[in-house]
Amino acid sequence: MEKRKEELEKKRQKLAELRRAREERRILIEIQSNQSSSTATTTSSGRDRKAINDFVALVLGESGSGTSTAGTDRTSEAKSEFSSSRPASGNYGYSSPGTPISGSDARLSMISTSSQPAQVTPHYVAELTESQSVIADIPPLEHVVYSKEIQTTDGSLEAPEISEDEIRKQIMEEFELREKQKMAQLEEEIKRAEQEKQEEVRELSEEEAKTIQKTQEFVEFVDISTKLVERALNEKYDFMKDYTLGVDIESEETSGKHVKFVCEFWDEKWCKNRSVTDVNWSLKYPELVVSSYNKNPLAPNEPDGVALVWNLHLLDRPEFVFHSQSDVLSVMFSKFHPNYVIGGTYSGQIVLWDTRAKSLPVLKTPLSAGGHTHPVYSIEMVGTQNAHNLISASTDGFVCSWQLDMLAQPQDYLELLHSSHNKTDEVSVTCVGFPDNETTAFWAGTEEGNIYQANRYDRAGSKAGINQYDTYRGHHGMVTGLNFHPLHGPVDFSDLYLTSSVDWTVKLWRAKSIAKTSTQPAVISPLYSFEHADDYVYDVKWSPTHPALFGTVDGTGQFDLWNLNADTEEPYVSTHVGSGKALNKIAWDKEGRKTAIGSSDGHVYVYDVGEMANPKSEDWGLLQKNISEMISNQENHTGK
């Protein structure tokens, strides 16, 4: 607003100046007119008349009639004087081009003519022109200014027409109406929910219940959910443990020379009247163990062979049940595929189950001459994650190499023959073993009791098949188990292996170097023979963590732990397992703390060996010393 006022004030001042300048110009013109009129009266009227005519003629560019030469001369002089008195600039907007301009503000022309005979006074003639000036009243830019005011309408601050009690009453009525609407909506929702619940909870008929119970979705749901609940219920945790007692106090169960019973796996449906033929731990999931079973003669409608995957947190039933058309004699988890379970059968087939699929095998080898046609008692997986093969051996003397993604035919097919056999050249293989980091050379135990070294491929100095010169002879009955020392620790004992036999003995051997092949037939004797057992020794396995520890199981139900650094005559710990039935197989878990033992009555027992699984730093040196003594005794005995 202030700026608008200033602009209006400036316009008023400008108009006042224009009026004042116009008034001064008018007064000046009047004064000049009076002076010219007074000068004209002093001269004679004729002379004035003649001067006016001459001036008019000069302006119009003509000469007046009856003008004399003298008049013309005067006119010319006047004209020249007038011309010389004009300024160099233009007419500054005056209408007549011949009108002289003076330096004053008024529009006056002064012409002075001088002649010799008479003195002519200058004449001032006022020339007035009309000019139109348009004053454009341009409104200035509107400048909006806001001020803090109470923007209320007139009368808004007046007292309301209704009273406070009436307002309160209206509010209460609106609130009650809203509450009634809410209650009505809630009651309607409750009625609808009860109606839906009645429709849902209606009692099913017996036929409908049976139909639902037979559906695959219902069976899978019940199976999975009950497994989860049973795992949680079987979790054993000592919630009464007192942590203030200190960490130095050890219970008798975890220390000392004894093993601790962990659990027993048994299922009435699948394990009754069956024997455990093999056991194996999962390398990926340490709580899973798989066991294979033979035929149940009293249940002809059930599968001949089964493989059960047990969980340490699910004791009452197996985690997975796999079927086979023939007795499963050997089983193992794939080292490089945690979902695969591989089995060797009595018919000679190799079957592959997947824990993500159903109970039947997802792949299996054909029953043809291209594979095994006799029982497969031993399977091993050799190689690495990117290049591995499954090696299977059967009692017909054949060793086959398979790729798990193609079991239609073996990748390699090797027949083990030995010329020293009396009736037939074929070797009946019952078990095979590969040293760690070895994929080509292997050792095979046979039904006759001998152990042979064989090669899968031709190599320098030896051909594929059995080495005809070297014979590991020491057992007097069928070899039931063969296991090489694991490659771990500061000392390499991977050339040592153990064998068990039906001759009631366990023998320790030292494998001859593959690079040093014999050129003459040679018999290699065992380094040591463990003769503590009173029945068939069905299996033997090295501990995967302790260098001098291994376990054996025999036909009397005895589980023996041997420590070569402590004693070689008697087992370090001997435990009677189960009801005294024969124990067929033993397997160590990855950490070397637990053992799974398969019994001939279908039970699988799990034991914890406790602190005995933890080796001491001097155990490797002691074992190396003991082995050196055994080698020297063997050489002395051979020399004699």
C-alpha positions in Angstrom: 0.0 0.0 0.0 2.8 2.4 0.8 4.4 1.9 -2.5 1.1 2.6 -4.3 0.7 5.8 -2.4 4.2 6.9 -3.4 3.5 6.2 -7.0 0.2 8.3 -6.9 2.1 11.1 -5.1 4.7 11.2 -7.9 2.0 11.4 -10.5 0.3 14.4 -8.8 3.7 16.2 -8.6 4.3 15.6 -12.3 0.8 17.0 -13.2 1.4 20.0 -11.1 4.7 20.7 -12.9 3.0 20.3 -16.3 0.3 22.8 -15.3 2.8 25.3 -14.0 5.0 25.1 -17.1 1.9 25.6 -19.3 0.9 28.7 -17.2 4.3 30.2 -17.5 4.4 29.7 -21.3 1.0 31.4 -21.6 2.1 34.4 -19.6 5.3 34.7 -21.7 3.3 34.6 -24.9 1.0 37.3 -23.7 3.9 39.6 -22.7 5.5 39.1 -26.1 2.2 39.8 -27.9 1.8 43.1 -26.0 5.4 44.2 -26.8 4.9 43.5 -30.5 1.6 45.3 -30.6 3.1 48.4 -28.8 6.0 48.4 -31.3 3.6 48.2 -34.2 1.7 51.3 -33.1 4.8 53.5 -33.0 5.5 53.0 -36.7 3.4 54.3 -39.4 0.5 52.2 -40.4 1.5 52.0 -44.1 5.0 50.9 -43.3 3.6 48.3 -40.9 1.3 47.1 -43.5 4.0 46.8 -46.1 6.3 45.0 -43.7 3.6 42.5 -42.9 3.0 41.9 -46.6 6.7 41.4 -47.2 6.9 39.0 -44.3 3.9 37.0 -45.5 5.4 36.9 -49.0 8.7 35.8 -47.6 7.0 33.0 -45.7 5.0 31.9 -48.7 8.0 32.1 -51.0 6.4 34.9 -53.2 7.0 38.5 -54.0 4.2 40.9 -53.3 2.6 42.9 -56.1 3.8 46.4 -56.6 6.9 45.8 -54.6 9.8 48.0 -55.5 13.3 47.1 -55.9 14.2 48.6 -52.7 11.5 46.5 -51.0 12.9 43.4 -52.7 16.3 44.2 -51.6 15.1 44.7 -48.1 13.3 41.5 -48.3 16.4 39.7 -49.6 18.5 41.2 -46.8 15.9 40.2 -44.3 15.8 36.8 -45.8 19.5 36.4 -45.7 19.6 37.7 -42.2 16.9 35.3 -41.3 18.7 32.4 -42.9 22.0 33.2 -41.1 20.2 33.5 -37.8 18.6 29.9 -38.1 20.2 27.2 -36.0 21.8 24.1 -37.5 19.4 21.8 -35.8 15.9 20.8 -37.2 12.7 22.6 -36.5 12.1 20.8 -33.2 8.6 19.8 -34.1 7.4 23.3 -35.3 4.9 23.0 -38.2 6.3 25.8 -40.5 9.7 24.9 -42.0 10.6 28.6 -42.5 9.8 29.8 -39.1 13.0 30.9 -37.2 13.7 29.3 -33.8 15.0 31.4 -30.9 16.8 30.1 -27.8 14.0 30.9 -25.4 11.3 28.6 -24.3 8.6 30.5 -26.1 7.9 29.9 -29.8 9.0 33.3 -31.2 10.5 34.3 -34.4 12.5 37.5 -34.6 13.2 39.1 -37.9 15.4 42.1 -38.1 15.7 43.9 -41.3 18.0 46.9 -41.7 18.2 49.2 -44.6 20.1 52.3 -45.3 17.3 54.7 -45.8 15.1 53.6 -42.9 15.5 51.8 -39.6 13.3 48.7 -39.3 12.6 47.4 -35.8 12.4 43.6 -35.2 9.0 42.0 -35.3 8.0 39.2 -33.0 5.3 36.9 -34.4 3.9 34.1 -32.2 3.2 30.9 -33.9 0.8 28.6 -32.0 0.3 25.0 -33.0 -2.0 22.4 -31.6 -0.6 19.2 -30.1 -2.4 16.3 -28.5 -0.7 14.5 -25.7 -2.2 11.2 -24.6 -1.5 10.4 -20.9 -1.7 6.6 -20.5 -2.7 5.8 -17.0 -1.0 2.3 -16.6 -1.9 0.7 -13.4 1.1 -0.4 -11.4 1.8 -4.0 -10.5 -0.4 -5.0 -7.8 1.5 -5.9 -4.7 -0.4 -8.1 -2.3 0.4 -7.7 1.3 -1.1 -9.9 3.9 -1.6 -8.9 7.5 -2.4 -11.0 10.5 -6.0 -10.5 11.2 -8.7 -12.6 12.6 -10.6 -14.0 9.6 -14.0 -14.3 11.0 -17.3 -13.3 9.7 -19.4 -10.8 11.4 -21.3 -12.1 14.2 -19.2 -15.3 14.6 -18.0 -14.3 18.0 -21.5 -13.9 19.2 -23.0 -16.3 21.6 -24.6 -19.4 20.0 -28.2 -19.5 19.7 -28.4 -22.9 21.5 -27.3 -23.5 25.0 -24.4 -25.6 26.3 -26.8 -28.2 27.7 -28.4 -28.7 24.4 -25.0 -29.0 22.7 -24.0 -31.6 25.3 -27.2 -33.5 24.7 -26.7 -33.6 21.0 -23.1 -34.9 21.4 -24.4 -37.7 23.8 -27.1 -38.7 21.4 -24.6 -38.9 18.5 -22.2 -41.0 20.7 -25.0 -43.3 21.8 -26.1 -43.7 18.2 -22.5 -44.6 17.1 -22.2 -47.1 19.9 -25.5 -48.8 19.0 -24.3 -49.1 15.4 -21.0 -50.6 16.5 -22.7 -53.1 18.8 -25.1 -54.1 16.0 -22.2 -54.6 13.6 -20.3 -56.7 16.2 -23.3 -58.9 17.0 -23.8 -59.4 13.3 -20.2 -60.5 12.9 -20.4 -62.8 15.9 -23.5 -64.5 14.5 -21.8 -64.9 11.1 -18.7 -66.4 12.7 -20.8 -68.8 14.8 -22.7 -69.8 11.7 -19.5 -70.4 9.8 -18.0 -72.3 12.7 -21.1 -74.5 13.0 -20.8 -75.2 9.3 -17.1 -76.0 9.6 -17.2 -78.0 12.8 -19.9 -80.2 11.6 -19.2 -83.8 12.4 -18.0 -85.8 9.5 -19.5 -89.1 8.6 -17.5 -92.2 8.8 -17.1 -92.5 5.0 -16.0 -88.8 4.7 -13.4 -89.3 7.5 -12.0 -92.4 5.8 -11.8 -90.6 2.5 -9.9 -87.7 4.0 -7.5 -90.0 5.9 -6.7 -91.9 2.7 -5.7 -88.7 0.8 -2.0 -88.2 0.1 -2.1 -84.6 1.5 -3.5 -85.8 4.8 -1.0 -88.6 5.2 2.0 -86.3 4.4 0.8 -83.7 6.8 0.4 -86.1 9.7 3.7 -87.7 8.9 5.7 -84.5 8.8 3.9 -82.8 11.8 4.2 -85.8 14.0 8.0 -86.1 13.2 8.5 -82.5 14.3 6.7 -83.1 17.6 8.5 -86.3 18.3 11.9 -84.7 17.6 11.1 -81.9 20.1 9.9 -84.5 22.7 13.0 -86.7 22.3 15.4 -83.8 22.8 17.3 -84.6 26.0 18.5 -81.5 27.9 19.5 -81.4 31.5 17.5 -78.3 32.6 18.5 -79.0 36.3 22.2 -78.5 35.5 24.0 -76.3 38.0 26.5 -74.1 36.3 28.0 -72.9 39.6 29.6 -76.3 40.3 32.5 -75.5 37.9 33.7 -77.0 34.7 36.4 -79.2 36.3 33.7 -81.7 37.6 33.3 -84.5 35.1 30.6 -87.1 35.2 31.5 -90.8 35.2 29.6 -91.2 31.9 32.0 -89.0 29.9 35.3 -89.9 31.5 37.1 -93.2 32.0 37.5 -96.4 30.1 34.0 -97.2 29.1 31.4 -96.4 26.4 28.0 -94.8 26.9 24.8 -96.2 25.4 23.0 -93.4 23.5 19.9 -95.0 21.9 18.5 -97.9 20.1 16.6 -97.9 16.8 13.9 -100.4 16.2 10.6 -100.4 14.3 8.0 -103.2 14.8 6.8 -103.1 11.2 10.1 -102.9 9.3 12.6 -104.5 11.6 10.9 -107.6 12.9 12.3 -110.8 11.6 15.0 -109.0 9.7 18.8 -108.7 10.2 20.8 -105.5 9.8 23.2 -106.0 6.9 25.0 -102.7 6.9 25.1 -99.3 8.6 26.4 -95.9 7.6 26.5 -92.3 8.9 25.6 -89.2 6.9 28.5 -86.8 6.4 26.2 -83.8 5.9 23.7 -84.4 8.8 25.5 -85.9 11.8 22.3 -87.0 13.4 21.3 -89.3 10.5 22.3 -93.0 10.2 21.1 -95.4 7.5 20.7 -99.2 8.0 19.9 -101.9 5.5 17.9 -105.1 6.0 17.4 -108.4 4.4 14.1 -110.3 3.7 11.4 -110.9 6.2 10.4 -114.6 5.6 7.2 -114.2 7.5 5.9 -111.2 5.5 5.8 -112.2 1.8 3.7 -109.1 0.9 6.3 -106.7 2.2 9.3 -105.6 0.2 12.2 -108.0 0.3 14.7 -105.4 1.2 14.4 -102.1 3.0 16.7 -99.3 4.0 15.8 -97.1 7.0 17.1 -93.7 7.7 17.1 -93.0 11.5 17.4 -89.7 13.4 19.0 -89.4 16.8 16.2 -87.0 17.7 13.4 -89.3 16.4 13.8 -92.7 18.3 10.5 -94.4 17.8 10.3 -94.6 14.1 12.6 -94.1 11.0 12.8 -90.7 9.3 12.7 -92.3 5.9 11.7 -95.8 4.7 13.1 -97.1 1.3 12.0 -100.2 -0.5 13.8 -102.7 -2.7 12.8 -105.7 -4.7 15.7 -107.7 -3.3 17.6 -107.9 0.0 19.8 -104.9 0.6 23.2 -106.2 1.6 25.2 -102.9 1.6 24.2 -99.3 2.0 25.7 -95.8 2.3 25.0 -92.1 2.1 26.5 -90.4 -0.9 29.6 -88.4 0.1 28.8 -85.6 -2.3 25.0 -85.7 -2.5 23.5 -85.6 1.0 20.0 -86.6 -0.3 21.1 -89.8 -2.0 21.2 -93.2 -0.4 22.9 -96.0 -2.4 22.3 -99.7 -1.8 23.7 -102.9 -3.2 21.3 -105.8 -3.4 21.3 -109.6 -3.3 20.2 -109.7 -7.0 23.2 -107.7 -8.1 21.3 -104.4 -8.7 22.6 -101.1 -7.5 19.7 -98.9 -6.3 19.6 -95.2 -5.7 17.0 -93.6 -3.4 16.4 -89.9 -2.9 15.1 -88.5 0.4 13.1 -85.9 -1.6 11.2 -88.6 -3.5 9.0 -91.6 -2.5 10.1 -94.9 -1.0 11.0 -96.6 -4.3 14.4 -96.1 -6.0 14.7 -93.2 -8.4 17.5 -95.0 -10.3 18.7 -98.6 -10.4 20.9 -100.8 -12.6 19.4 -103.3 -15.0 19.4 -107.0 -14.3 21.6 -107.9 -17.2 25.0 -109.2 -18.1 26.2 -105.6 -18.3 26.2 -105.3 -14.5 26.3 -107.6 -11.5 24.4 -110.8 -11.4 25.6 -111.9 -8.0 25.2 -110.4 -4.5 26.9 -107.0 -4.0 28.4 -107.0 -0.5 30.6 -104.0 -0.9 30.2 -100.5 -2.3 32.7 -97.6 -2.1 32.6 -94.0 -3.4 36.0 -92.6 -4.6 37.0 -89.3 -6.2 36.2 -85.7 -5.6 33.1 -83.5 -5.7 33.5 -82.8 -9.4 34.8 -86.2 -10.5 33.7 -89.3 -8.5 32.6 -92.8 -9.1 30.7 -95.5 -7.3 32.7 -98.8 -7.1 30.8 -102.0 -6.5 32.1 -105.5 -6.1 30.1 -108.8 -6.2 30.9 -112.4 -5.4 31.0 -113.3 -9.1 34.4 -111.6 -9.3 33.3 -108.4 -11.1 34.1 -104.8 -10.0 32.1 -102.1 -11.7 32.4 -98.4 -11.8 29.2 -96.3 -12.0 28.2 -92.7 -12.4 25.2 -91.8 -10.2 23.4 -90.0 -12.9 23.6 -92.9 -15.3 23.1 -96.4 -13.9 21.9 -97.9 -17.1 25.4 -99.4 -17.7 28.7 -99.3 -15.8 31.4 -96.9 -16.8 34.1 -99.5 -16.3 33.7 -103.3 -16.0 36.6 -105.3 -14.5 36.7 -109.1 -13.9 39.1 -110.2 -11.1 40.8 -113.5 -12.1 43.7 -115.3 -10.4 45.5 -118.2 -12.0 46.4 -120.0 -8.8 42.7 -121.0 -8.0 42.1 -124.7 -8.3 38.6 -125.0 -9.9 38.0 -121.6 -11.3 40.0 -118.5 -12.0 37.4 -116.0 -10.7 37.8 -114.4 -7.3 34.7 -114.2 -5.1 35.0 -110.7 -3.6 33.3 -110.0 -0.3 34.8 -106.6 0.6 37.0 -103.9 -1.0 38.9 -101.0 0.4 40.6 -97.9 -1.1 43.4 -96.0 0.6 42.7 -92.3 1.1 43.5 -90.2 -2.0 43.6 -93.3 -4.1 41.1 -94.0 -6.9 42.8 -96.6 -9.1 44.4 -99.2 -6.8 42.3 -101.1 -4.3 42.5 -104.2 -2.1 39.8 -106.9 -2.2 39.0 -109.5 0.5 37.7 -112.9 -0.8 35.6 -115.8 0.4 38.8 -118.0 0.5 40.4 -115.7 3.0 43.1 -114.1 0.8 43.5 -110.4 0.1 44.5 -109.2 -3.3 45.7 -105.9 -4.6 44.1 -104.9 -7.9 44.1 -102.0 -10.3 41.1 -100.5 -12.1 43.2 -99.3 -15.1 46.5 -100.2 -16.7 49.4 -98.3 -15.1 53.1 -98.2 -15.2 54.5 -101.7 -14.3 51.1 -103.3 -13.8 47.9 -104.1 -15.7 44.3 -103.7 -14.9 43.0 -106.5 -12.6 44.5 -108.5 -9.8 48.2 -108.3 -9.1 49.1 -112.0 -9.8 52.3 -112.0 -7.7 51.4 -110.5 -4.4 49.0 -112.4 -2.1 48.1 -111.2 1.4 47.6 -114.5 3.2 46.8 -114.9 6.8 43.1 -115.7 7.3 41.7 -119.2 7.2 38.2 -118.2 6.4 36.1 -115.7 4.5 37.1 -112.1 4.9 34.1 -110.1 6.3 35.5 -106.6 6.6 38.4 -104.5 5.3 39.2 -101.0 6.2 42.2 -98.7 5.5 43.6 -96.2 8.1 42.3 -92.7 7.5 44.7 -90.1 6.3 44.9 -87.5 9.0 47.3 -86.2 11.6 51.1 -85.5 11.4 52.1 -89.1 10.5 50.8 -90.9 7.4 49.5 -94.4 8.3 47.3 -94.7 5.1 49.2 -97.9 4.1 47.8 -99.8 7.1 44.6 -101.7 6.9 42.6 -104.0 9.1 40.6 -107.2 8.1 38.1 -109.3 10.0 37.2 -112.9 9.3 35.1 -115.8 10.2 38.3 -117.4 11.6 37.7 -115.4 14.8 40.6 -113.1 14.2 41.3 -109.5 13.2 44.6 -108.8 11.4 46.7 -105.7 10.8 48.4 -105.4 7.4 50.8 -103.1 5.7 50.0 -102.6 2.1 52.9 -103.0 -0.3 53.7 -99.9 -2.3 52.1 -99.9 -5.7 55.3 -98.5 -7.3 57.3 -101.5 -6.1 55.6 -104.4 -8.0 56.8 -107.9 -7.6 58.2 -110.0 -10.4 57.9 -113.3 -8.6 55.0 -114.8 -6.6 55.2 -113.5 -3.0 53.2 -114.1 0.1 52.7 -111.1 2.4 52.0 -111.9 6.1 50.0 -109.6 8.5 51.9 -107.4 10.9 49.8 -108.5 13.8 46.9 -110.8 14.6 44.3 -110.0 17.3 42.8 -113.3 18.5 40.7 -112.2 21.4 37.3 -113.1 19.9 35.4 -116.3 20.6 33.2 -116.2 17.5 33.1 -114.9 14.0 34.3 -111.3 13.7 31.9 -109.7 11.3 33.4 -106.1 10.9 36.2 -103.9 11.8 36.6 -100.1 11.4 39.4 -97.5 12.3 38.4 -94.5 14.3 38.4 -91.4 12.0 40.1 -89.2 14.7 42.3 -91.3 16.9 45.2 -93.0 15.1 45.5 -96.1 17.3 41.8 -96.7 18.0 39.6 -99.2 16.1 36.4 -101.1 16.8 35.3 -104.7 16.1 32.0 -106.6 16.4 31.5 -110.3 16.6 29.0 -113.1 16.7 28.6 -113.1 20.5 27.2 -109.6 20.6 30.5 -108.2 21.8 31.7 -104.6 20.9 35.4 -104.2 21.4 37.5 -101.0 21.3 41.2 -101.6 20.7 44.0 -99.1 21.3 47.3 -100.1 19.8 49.2 -97.7 22.0 47.7 -99.2 25.2 47.5 -102.9 24.6 47.5 -105.3 21.7 46.6 -108.5 23.5 43.3 -107.4 25.0 40.8 -104.8 23.9 40.9 -101.4 25.5 37.1 -101.5 26.3 34.8 -104.4 25.7 31.0 -103.9 25.8 28.2 -106.4 25.6 25.5 -105.0 23.2 21.8 -105.8 23.2 20.4 -109.2 23.9 23.6 -111.0 22.9 22.7 -111.6 19.2 25.4 -111.4 16.6 26.6 -108.0 15.6 27.0 -107.6 11.8 28.3 -104.1 11.1 29.9 -101.1 12.8 30.3 -97.5 11.6 31.9 -94.4 13.0 30.4 -91.0 12.7 32.3 -88.1 11.2 33.6 -86.7 14.5 34.7 -90.2 15.7 32.7 -90.0 19.0 29.7 -92.2 18.1 29.4 -95.7 16.7 26.4 -97.3 15.1 26.2 -101.1 15.4 23.8 -103.3 13.5 22.6 -106.5 15.0 21.2 -109.7 13.5 17.9 -109.2 15.3 17.2 -106.0 13.4 18.3 -103.5 16.1 20.7 -100.6 15.6 22.6 -99.5 18.7 24.4 -96.2 19.1 27.3 -95.8 21.5 29.3 -92.8 22.6 33.0 -93.5 23.2 33.5 -90.3 25.1 37.0 -89.0 25.8 38.6 -92.0 24.2 37.9 -90.5 20.8 40.2 -87.5 21.5 43.8 -88.3 20.7 46.8 -86.9 22.5 49.7 -85.3 20.7 52.0 -88.2 21.5 49.7 -90.9 20.1 51.0 -90.6 16.6 54.6 -91.1 17.7 53.7 -94.0 19.9 51.8 -95.7 17.1 54.7 -95.2 14.7 57.0 -96.8 17.3 54.7 -99.7 17.8 54.3 -100.3 14.0 58.0 -100.2 13.6 58.4 -102.9 16.2 55.8 -105.0 14.5 57.5 -104.6 11.1 60.9 -105.6 12.6 59.3 -108.6 14.3 57.7 -109.6 11.0 61.1 -109.3 9.2 62.8 -111.4 11.9 60.1 -114.0 11.7 60.4 -114.2 7.9 64.2 -114.4 8.1 64.0 -117.4 10.4 
